[in-house]
Amino acid sequence: MPVLVMKFGGTSVATLDRIRRAAKRVGVEVAKGYDVIVIVSAMSGKTNELVGWVNETSPLYDAREYDAVVSSGENVTAGLMALTLQEMDVPARSWQGWQVPVKTTSAHSSARIEEIPTDNITAKFGEGMRVAVVAGFQGVSPEGRITTLGRGGSDTTAVAFAAAFEAERCDIYTDVDGVYTTDPRVSAKARKLDKIAFEEMLELASLGAKVLQTRSVELAMRYNVRLRVLSSFEEPSDVAGTLVCAEEDIMESNVVAGVAYSRDEAKMTLVSVADRPGIAATIFTALSDAGVNVDMIVQNIAEEGRTDMTWSCPTTEVARAEKAMAEAKDGGVINYQELIADTDVAKVSVVGIGMRSHTGVAAKMFRVLSAEGINIRVITTSEIKISVLIDRKYMELAVQALHDAFELDKAA
């Protein structure tokens, strides 16, 4: 029988009633003739509770025991979902990561999936099991210890299973009914997309859209897994949600697919640093070693052998960046006048595969922002993305103006 993967997020399994609702959706797909692999998250709020217990018990915890505790939330949901399906006379059983087994690296709390052997679950399907309910977010290390994949890891689990079992589709059930042209909370004109290309979804996810976890989209694009994002709170429909698929599966699309934003950005500038070969490598190696996630980078024109180096990073990593640069300066590795941190900026981006074949997108974006009196601090571009740093107070205005200017409320 064809295989379908269905993933239910924390809000979709937050209560027993919601688990029953999700189970009914699974039953509908079983009735259509699918063997179904269900990936479940922990019940909403449970992972945070477990993490809190670990931190309270042991601030300098053993990461292996952290994973043992935090992974238990998914185990509970998987068991409850399997029991619910059994009550509906659907042959089902739960699977923990080590039972499949989901083989991962040994990087506890941020492991990566290396292999998912299909033999065990396929054998059970052959014996009459119709639904395998798998605990998401977890696996087993080469040493035989439980591992977790990091926040959002259940999305990655679902896509990895879809790839391993060559599933017809991977449905991601969440608390939103699809992917929108921008955040509906910011623009009332936001429109749900019927389809979006992997590359566009990957850019939107990395730029602040929280519908799908970035690693899951990367995996889907690599293995060409068709993803469907849909709400677990709406009535089932074959045309519901948004399909994330290959570019060639989309007949027509707007030049710009969406507008993304990230509110908590910081702009940092090293003033008067030596302009010499290797200086950029020295600076950004120090930041990388300190765990600072650098995004935009701009180097000013050098004068008298000195230059300014500017980058953006999340506001939560400013202190780490400041410490790394201070240590580099004290160690004589980097010489600079001062480090200026502006934590009152936001990043706004337009994304679309149509940019490859259409000119003038950047010019139009900059004209729109100028007309609204919004000053651009930093600009970066890629083949299908243009991002700018602006004052945070103008973020919502910028998103709304760009959404209107590119007419994203209208279908292609």
C-alpha positions in Angstrom: 0.0 0.0 0.0 1.2 3.6 -0.5 2.6 5.3 2.5 1.6 8.7 3.9 3.4 10.5 6.7 1.3 12.7 9.0 2.9 15.0 11.6 1.0 16.6 14.4 2.5 19.5 16.3 2.1 20.2 20.0 -1.0 22.3 19.8 -2.7 19.6 17.6 -2.2 17.0 20.4 -2.5 19.4 23.4 -5.4 17.5 25.0 -7.1 14.1 24.8 -9.9 15.7 22.7 -7.4 17.0 20.2 -5.6 13.7 20.1 -9.0 12.1 19.2 -9.6 14.7 16.5 -6.1 14.0 15.1 -6.7 10.3 15.2 -10.0 10.7 13.2 -7.9 12.4 10.5 -5.5 9.4 10.5 -8.5 7.1 10.2 -9.7 8.9 7.1 -6.4 8.4 5.4 -6.3 4.7 6.4 -9.8 4.3 4.9 -8.4 5.7 1.6 -5.9 2.8 1.5 -2.8 4.3 3.0 -0.4 2.8 5.4 0.2 5.8 7.7 3.3 6.8 9.7 2.2 9.4 12.3 4.9 11.6 13.8 3.9 13.3 17.0 5.3 16.1 19.1 4.9 16.4 22.9 1.6 17.9 24.1 1.8 21.7 24.0 3.8 23.2 26.8 5.2 19.8 28.0 8.7 20.1 26.5 9.1 23.5 28.2 8.0 22.0 31.5 10.5 19.1 31.1 13.4 21.5 30.2 12.5 23.6 33.3 12.7 20.5 35.5 16.1 19.6 34.2 17.4 23.2 34.7 16.0 23.3 38.2 17.5 19.9 39.1 20.9 20.4 37.5 22.0 23.8 36.0 25.2 22.2 34.6 23.3 19.1 33.4 24.6 16.0 31.6 23.3 16.4 28.0 22.6 12.7 27.8 20.2 12.8 30.7 18.7 16.0 29.4 17.7 14.1 26.2 16.4 11.2 28.3 14.1 13.5 30.2 13.0 15.9 27.4 12.3 13.2 24.9 9.7 11.6 27.2 7.0 14.1 26.2 6.8 12.6 22.7 6.7 9.1 24.1 3.5 9.9 26.1 1.8 11.4 23.0 2.7 8.5 20.8 1.3 6.0 23.3 -1.9 8.0 23.7 -2.4 8.4 20.0 -1.9 4.6 19.4 -4.4 3.8 22.2 -6.9 6.2 20.6 -6.5 4.6 17.2 -6.9 1.2 18.7 -10.2 2.3 20.3 -11.3 3.2 16.8 -10.5 -0.3 15.6 -7.5 1.0 13.6 -4.5 -1.4 14.0 -1.8 0.8 15.4 1.2 0.8 17.7 3.6 3.3 19.1 7.3 3.5 18.3 10.1 5.3 20.2 13.1 6.5 18.2 15.4 3.6 19.4 12.8 1.0 18.3 12.7 2.1 14.7 15.7 2.8 15.0 16.2 6.5 14.1 20.0 6.5 13.9 21.5 9.9 14.7 24.8 11.5 15.5 26.0 11.7 19.2 25.4 15.5 19.5 22.9 15.5 22.3 20.1 18.1 22.2 21.1 18.9 18.6 21.6 15.5 16.9 21.2 15.0 13.2 19.5 12.0 11.6 21.9 9.7 9.7 19.7 6.8 8.8 16.2 5.4 9.2 16.1 1.7 8.4 12.6 0.8 7.1 12.7 -3.0 7.9 11.0 -3.0 11.3 8.1 -0.8 10.5 7.6 -2.3 7.0 7.5 -5.8 8.5 4.8 -4.7 10.9 2.8 -3.2 8.0 3.1 -6.6 6.4 1.6 -8.2 9.5 -1.5 -6.0 9.4 -0.5 -2.9 11.3 -2.0 0.1 9.5 -0.5 3.0 11.5 2.9 3.4 13.1 2.8 6.2 15.6 6.4 7.4 16.0 7.7 9.8 18.7 9.2 12.7 16.9 12.2 14.8 17.9 14.2 11.8 19.1 16.6 9.1 17.9 19.4 6.9 19.2 23.2 7.6 19.1 25.9 5.1 18.0 26.5 4.6 21.7 22.9 3.5 22.2 21.8 6.6 24.1 18.6 8.5 23.4 19.2 11.8 21.5 17.0 14.7 20.6 17.1 16.8 17.4 16.7 20.3 18.8 13.6 22.6 18.7 11.3 21.8 15.8 12.9 18.4 15.4 9.6 16.7 14.9 9.2 18.4 11.5 12.6 17.1 10.6 11.6 13.6 11.8 8.5 13.6 9.6 10.4 14.6 6.4 13.1 12.1 7.1 10.5 9.3 7.4 8.8 10.4 4.2 12.1 10.3 2.4 13.1 6.9 3.9 9.8 5.3 3.1 9.3 7.1 -0.2 6.0 8.4 1.0 3.5 9.9 -1.4 3.3 13.0 0.7 4.2 14.4 4.1 1.4 16.3 5.8 2.4 18.7 8.6 -0.6 19.5 10.8 -0.2 22.7 12.9 -2.2 25.6 14.3 -2.2 27.5 11.1 -4.0 26.6 7.9 -1.0 27.0 5.5 1.8 29.3 4.4 0.8 33.0 4.0 2.3 35.8 1.9 3.2 37.4 5.2 2.2 37.2 8.8 -1.6 37.8 9.0 -1.1 39.5 12.3 0.9 42.2 10.6 -1.1 42.6 7.4 -4.8 41.9 7.1 -4.3 41.4 3.4 -2.1 38.4 3.8 -3.1 35.5 1.5 -2.7 31.8 1.9 -0.6 30.3 -0.8 -1.8 27.1 -2.6 1.7 26.2 -3.5 5.2 27.4 -2.7 8.6 26.3 -4.0 11.1 24.6 -1.6 13.6 27.4 -2.1 11.1 30.1 -1.3 9.9 28.2 1.8 13.5 27.7 2.9 14.2 31.4 2.7 11.0 32.4 4.4 11.7 29.9 7.2 15.2 31.1 7.7 14.1 34.7 7.7 11.6 34.5 10.5 8.5 32.7 9.2 7.8 30.0 11.9 5.5 27.7 10.0 8.2 25.1 9.2 11.5 24.4 10.8 14.4 25.2 8.4 16.1 21.8 8.6 12.9 20.1 7.6 12.6 22.2 4.5 16.3 21.6 3.6 15.7 17.8 3.9 12.5 18.0 1.9 14.2 19.9 -0.9 17.2 17.4 -1.0 14.9 14.4 -1.3 12.1 16.0 -3.2 9.5 15.2 -0.5 6.2 16.9 -1.2 5.1 18.7 2.0 1.6 19.9 2.8 1.1 22.4 5.7 -2.4 22.5 7.0 -4.5 23.1 10.1 -5.6 20.3 12.4 -8.5 22.5 13.5 -10.3 22.7 10.2 -12.4 20.1 8.4 -10.3 17.7 6.3 -10.0 18.6 2.6 -7.9 17.4 -0.3 -7.2 21.0 -1.3 -6.6 22.4 2.2 -3.3 24.0 3.3 -0.2 24.9 1.3 1.8 22.4 -0.8 5.6 22.9 -0.6 7.0 21.4 -3.7 9.6 21.6 -6.5 9.7 24.8 -8.6 8.7 22.9 -11.7 5.4 21.8 -10.1 4.3 25.4 -9.9 2.8 26.6 -13.2 2.6 30.3 -12.4 3.8 32.3 -9.5 4.1 36.0 -8.5 7.6 37.5 -8.8 7.6 37.9 -5.0 6.0 35.0 -3.0 6.1 36.6 0.4 7.4 39.2 2.8 9.2 37.9 6.0 10.5 39.8 9.0 12.6 39.3 12.0 11.9 41.7 14.9 14.8 40.8 17.3 17.8 41.8 15.2 20.9 43.7 16.2 23.4 45.7 14.0 27.0 45.6 15.2 29.9 47.6 13.9 33.6 47.3 14.6 34.9 50.8 14.1 38.4 51.4 12.6 39.8 47.9 12.2 42.9 47.2 10.2 42.2 46.7 6.5 44.4 43.7 5.7 44.1 40.3 4.1 42.5 37.8 6.5 40.9 40.4 8.8 37.3 39.3 7.9 38.2 35.6 8.5 39.7 36.5 11.9 36.7 38.5 13.0 34.0 36.0 11.9 36.0 33.0 13.1 36.0 34.5 16.6 32.2 35.1 16.3 31.6 31.6 15.0 33.6 30.0 17.8 31.5 32.0 20.3 28.3 30.7 18.8 27.2 33.9 17.2 24.8 33.5 14.2 25.9 36.2 11.8 23.6 37.2 8.9 24.2 40.4 7.0 27.8 41.6 6.5 29.0 44.9 5.1 32.5 46.3 5.0 33.0 50.0 4.4 35.5 51.5 2.0 38.9 51.7 3.6 40.6 54.9 4.5 44.3 55.1 5.5 44.4 51.4 6.0 41.5 51.3 8.4 37.9 50.2 7.7 34.6 49.5 9.5 33.0 46.1 9.6 29.2 45.7 10.1 27.1 42.6 10.7 23.7 41.7 12.0 22.9 39.0 14.5 20.0 38.1 16.9 19.7 40.5 19.9 20.1 37.5 22.2 23.7 37.0 20.9 24.9 40.6 21.3 26.6 40.0 24.6 28.3 36.9 23.2 29.6 38.9 20.3 30.8 41.7 22.5 32.7 39.3 24.7 34.3 37.5 21.7 35.5 40.8 20.2 36.8 42.0 23.6 38.8 38.8 24.0 40.2 39.0 20.5 41.3 42.6 21.1 42.8 41.8 24.5 44.7 38.9 22.9 46.1 41.1 20.2 44.3 39.2 17.4 42.2 42.2 16.4 42.8 45.9 16.9 39.8 48.2 16.6 38.6 51.5 18.1 35.2 50.5 19.4 32.3 48.1 18.9 28.9 49.7 18.5 25.7 47.7 19.0 22.3 48.9 17.8 19.7 46.6 19.2 16.7 48.6 17.9 16.6 47.3 14.3 14.5 44.7 12.4 15.1 42.7 9.2 12.5 42.8 6.4 12.8 40.6 3.4 11.0 39.9 0.1 11.4 36.4 -1.3 10.4 34.9 -4.7 11.8 32.5 -7.3 10.4 35.0 -9.9 13.3 37.4 -9.1 15.5 35.2 -11.2 13.8 36.2 -14.4 12.5 39.7 -13.5 14.5 42.9 -13.0 13.6 45.9 -10.9 12.5 44.1 -7.7 15.2 45.8 -5.6 14.5 49.2 -7.1 10.8 48.8 -6.4 11.4 47.7 -2.9 13.7 50.6 -2.1 11.3 53.1 -3.7 8.5 51.8 -1.6 10.5 52.1 1.6 11.7 55.6 0.6 8.1 56.8 0.0 7.3 55.7 3.6 10.3 57.6 5.0 12.0 54.4 6.0 15.8 54.6 6.0 17.7 51.4 5.0 20.7 50.6 7.3 22.0 47.4 5.6 21.1 45.6 2.4 21.9 42.0 1.4 20.7 40.1 -1.7 20.6 36.5 -3.1 19.2 35.1 -6.2 15.6 34.9 -4.8 15.8 37.2 -1.7 16.4 40.9 -0.8 16.8 41.7 2.9 17.1 45.1 4.6 17.8 46.2 8.1 15.6 49.2 9.2 14.6 50.9 12.5 12.4 48.5 14.4 9.6 51.0 14.8 9.0 51.0 11.1 8.9 47.2 10.7 5.1 46.7 10.5 4.8 49.7 8.2 7.5 48.3 5.9 5.9 44.8 5.7 2.4 46.3 4.9 3.8 48.7 2.3 5.8 46.0 0.5 2.9 43.5 0.6 0.7 46.1 -1.0 3.3 47.2 -3.6 3.9 43.7 -4.8 0.2 43.0 -4.8 0.6 39.8 -2.8 -3.1 39.8 -1.9 -3.7 38.8 -5.5 -3.1 35.3 -7.0 -0.7 35.0 -10.0 
